[in-house]
Amino acid sequence: MIDNCTVLFLGKHELIKYHLKQSFKTDDYKLIEKKEVKKKSSIPIIYPFRQKNIDMASSVLDEAMEWMIEKKLDPSLFFFININSRVQSSKIDQKISKLRDLCQSFVEITLDAGKDNSSIMINDIVKLSEVIKQYLNYLPKINDVKREINPNPKVGVVGLGYVGLPVALAFSEKFDVLGFDIDESKINMLKNNEDPTQHFSSSILQKANIEFVTEASRLKECNYIFVAVPTPITSAKKPNLTFLEHASALIGENLTPGTVVVFESTVYPGTTEQICLPILEKKSKLLAGKDFFVGYSPERINPGDDEYTFKNIPKVISGQNKETVEKIYMIYRHVLNGTIYKAPSIKVAEAAKIVENTQRDVNIALMNELSIIFDVLNISTDEVINAAKTKWNFIPFSPGLVGGHCIGVDPYYLIYKSTQAGYHPKFIFSAREVNDEMPNYIVKSLLQLVVKHRLDIKNLTVTVLGITFKENISDIRNSKSLEVVKMLQGLNINVQVHDPYASKDELLKHGIQLKEKEELNKADILIVAVPHKVLIQQNRAEWQSLCKEGKGIVMDLKTVLPGDTFSEKKVIWSL
């Protein structure tokens, strides 16, 4: 316990202030108000916040920040108490971010006041005071960590793909960044301000304060190293940790004492501490937790999504001890606008990431199986979902192809670790089987439609639009659309593929000749497999120009086309 700790109450919630004062009376704490504060104080601050109006909330936050700046405060802890849910707006998030920058450490706590926003229970405030005291008791350790941190650290990012590059770009706004990758061609592209993932423009890369290198020895210069290498699965559906193990070895061989290593790659619970950490120790001959520090913060990058980015999504962090968590929190806080959640352990953070994607996988599997059932029953899946989602608690997941290196991979990591521990998951594994079988189902449905509508299979032309694993990106890894094309080719069906994002050279390795839109022959069957924005923005005439006149089939897998896009002569099929 800290002797005679003075805490500032900044806000107008009299009920909370009164009961906190009563609670603090029995301990060596003193709750004071604004008028009692001296300039240049670094005492902890408690600030209850319950404004629901955006403009009013914004002005309240401005007032708090202006007052802190005027008083030249540098609070060692700032407790931001949300009364019910805070207003969700980018304007408010920016204010909160500025408020965090004024503080050494920022703690956000939600207090439930009931639906009427007034019924805060005394017991809740007592619990709140205990939480605050726990943080205050930990204050000396936090301050020790603050003193140890380099005020101008150099940040290294290992792996510059869909995850690593956004991480490097974000940190480069505040720090010197070293971007490392073993792929020399990728590094050369980045040096020429070209993004291999086609997500960031040349101007963004040109402005970035990043030095791109392939020399692992340069990692010795870094105070923080973030690891974002792929973690795929083998052909036997087992975790493939080769990239992660290799990265850990390279980092270990070039690890400087005091460095914090944070893994962002998706792994099964226990990987960071049981596999990566021992490699780092062995290669560096340093001791984790004493000579260097290890943490885990699962990536949540959604490639092709400009709304939810690395900087604004909520971030989960963890470390091998509390001091490490604080080090990691402080570095992320400089570049993130979203909330940061401190997981109680590295294993919890590792498991959370897998659960996020496994939940999506099983829900999509459910909708895929339902779509198969509704097809047999001659019912439109889309119409069923539209009817069902009128219920307030229905979650409208949609059927579709599940590929890529997250949703289609992560459940196998959990299945593997669970099986190792003696439990064989049935439900998760069944969901994986359903989703993995969808390419077969689509090809089978196509053949049934060909027979039913008496199309000449020997002279059939099938056009597939979109072959990447998801919309608006160039990545074809584990693409289920690619599987569909290969299956059709295996049946000696004439297939032509158009995708505005995919690489022609990459597809040639798979025996597929990518065509420009103008090169496409009119098709008997059109498969809209991956609805990139630039594809679905076509007008009605452009869509019709892709197909032969008269009868034919359009397989709109995700039901993205308006109902009047094609004439009544066309058979429209969807999942």
SULPE-V586591 format. One record per pair of residues at least 12 apart in sequence whose C-alpha atoms are under 6 Angstrom apart, sorted by the first residue. I is the first residue (numbers start at 1). GAP is how many residues later the second one is. Records with the same first field share a line. If there is no record, write none. Layout:
I = GAP, GAP
This chain:
1 = 136
2 = 135
3 = 25
4 = 24, 25
5 = 24
6 = 23, 24
7 = 23, 24, 36, 37, 38
8 = 23, 24, 25, 37
9 = 24, 36, 37
10 = 36, 37
11 = 36, 37
39 = 32
40 = 32, 33
41 = 32
42 = 31, 32, 33, 34
43 = 32, 33
44 = 31, 32, 33, 34
45 = 33
46 = 33
47 = 33, 34
48 = 33
49 = 32, 33, 34
50 = 33
52 = 35
74 = 29
75 = 28
76 = 28
77 = 28, 29
78 = 28, 29
79 = 28, 29
80 = 28
81 = 28, 29
82 = 28, 29
83 = 28
84 = 27, 28, 29
97 = 240
153 = 70
154 = 22, 23, 68, 69
155 = 22, 67, 69, 70
156 = 21, 22, 23, 66, 69
157 = 22, 68, 69, 70
158 = 22, 23, 69, 70
159 = 22, 69, 70
163 = 138
164 = 64
172 = 36, 37
177 = 33
178 = 32, 33
179 = 32, 33
180 = 32, 33, 34
181 = 33
182 = 32
193 = 12, 13
217 = 37
219 = 35
220 = 34, 35, 36
223 = 36
224 = 35, 36, 37
225 = 36
226 = 36, 37
227 = 36, 37
228 = 36, 37
229 = 36
239 = 174
248 = 28, 32
249 = 30
252 = 28, 31, 32
253 = 30, 31
257 = 34, 35
258 = 33, 34
259 = 33
260 = 32, 33, 34
261 = 33
262 = 32, 33, 34
263 = 33
264 = 33, 34, 35
268 = 145, 146
269 = 78, 81, 82
270 = 77
295 = 23, 24
296 = 22, 50
297 = 19, 20
298 = 55
304 = 168, 169
311 = 25, 26
312 = 25, 26
313 = 25
314 = 24, 25, 26
315 = 25
316 = 24, 25
317 = 25, 26
318 = 24, 25, 27, 28
319 = 27
354 = 56
357 = 50
358 = 53
361 = 46
362 = 69
364 = 35
365 = 66, 69, 70
367 = 31, 32
368 = 31
371 = 204
401 = 79
403 = 66, 75, 76, 77
404 = 65, 73, 74, 75
439 = 45
461 = 33, 62, 63
462 = 33, 61, 63, 64
463 = 32, 33, 34, 60, 63
464 = 33, 63
465 = 33, 63, 64
466 = 33, 63, 64
467 = 14, 15
471 = 59, 60, 61
472 = 60
474 = 27, 28
497 = 17, 18
498 = 16, 17
522 = 24, 25, 26
523 = 24, 25
524 = 24, 28
525 = 27, 28, 29
526 = 28
527 = 27, 28
528 = 28
529 = 28
540 = 25
551 = 18, 19
552 = 18
553 = 17, 18
554 = 18
555 = 18, 19
556 = 18
557 = 17, 18
559 = 15
